[in-house]
Amino acid sequence: MEKFIFKTKSQMGVAAAASAAQVIKQAIKVKKQANMILATGTSQFEMLKNLAAADEIDWQEVTMFHLDEYIGLSADHPASFRRFLKERFVDKVPGLKAVHFVNGDAKDPQQECRRISAIIAKHPIDVALLGIGENGHLAFNDPPADFATLQPYIVVELDEKCRRQQLGEGWFKTIEQVPRRAISMSIRQIIKSECLILSVPEKRKAEAVRNALEGPVTPECPSSILQQHGNCKVFLDEQAASLLSN
């Protein structure tokens, strides 16, 4: 695992996007295509803005997968992650090869998991662009996370701290509006990615960052699994890194 610490969120986002762009361009050069996973949330604002503006990426050779989505929200809901990615990335790049969103409002969430799982099984992921939650979650795998399942996408229950983070970031007006369930990419599917690039800003993430990077590998801190990945780069601002011993 490599750590990179920057004074500002803006600097962090520029560097993370540049690292991701390099991986994508190399995959296209070698394999004539690239497969990537995108996360959402305020931690990804700067990275996505800079990645969408990256030079010399043939986006028509890039397939994008969606990390997670609330169950029961329509694609046009203000808090929908499909809407987030469409507005902040998909609409800003010139035509991706394919976009595979998680349909959170599907009538049968388990069937939706099976549908999207079958697709990603045919697309080895070159780079996953991720964040770390205040409770240490990776995607919507809240503690204690399932480290064992091999299913690519699963239905999960959102814990109180996760739901309050979504409220605090301004996606919902009340805690009652925050869904209690989501479809999430599983831990094992995430770490199958060839390269992991994390963007984690702000003081409120500092404890989770310390636990993920310096604590034991445990389902109680789902992001601690990153320690076992051979090609993981973590981009932090100084506030998020403030509790690290090194």
Secondary structure, 3 states (H helix, E strand, C coil): CEEEEECCHHHHHHHHHHHHHHHHHHHHHHHCCEEEEECCCHHHHHHHHHHHCCCCCCHHHEEEEECEEECCCCCCCCCCHHHHHHHHCHHHCCCCCEEECCCCCCCCHHHHHHHHHHHHCCCCCCEEEECCCCCCCECCECCCCCCCCCCCEEEEECCHHHHHHHHHCCCCCCHHHCCCEEEEECHHHHHCCCEEEEEECCHHHHHHHHHHHHCCCECCEHHHHHHHCCCEEEEEECCCCCCCCC
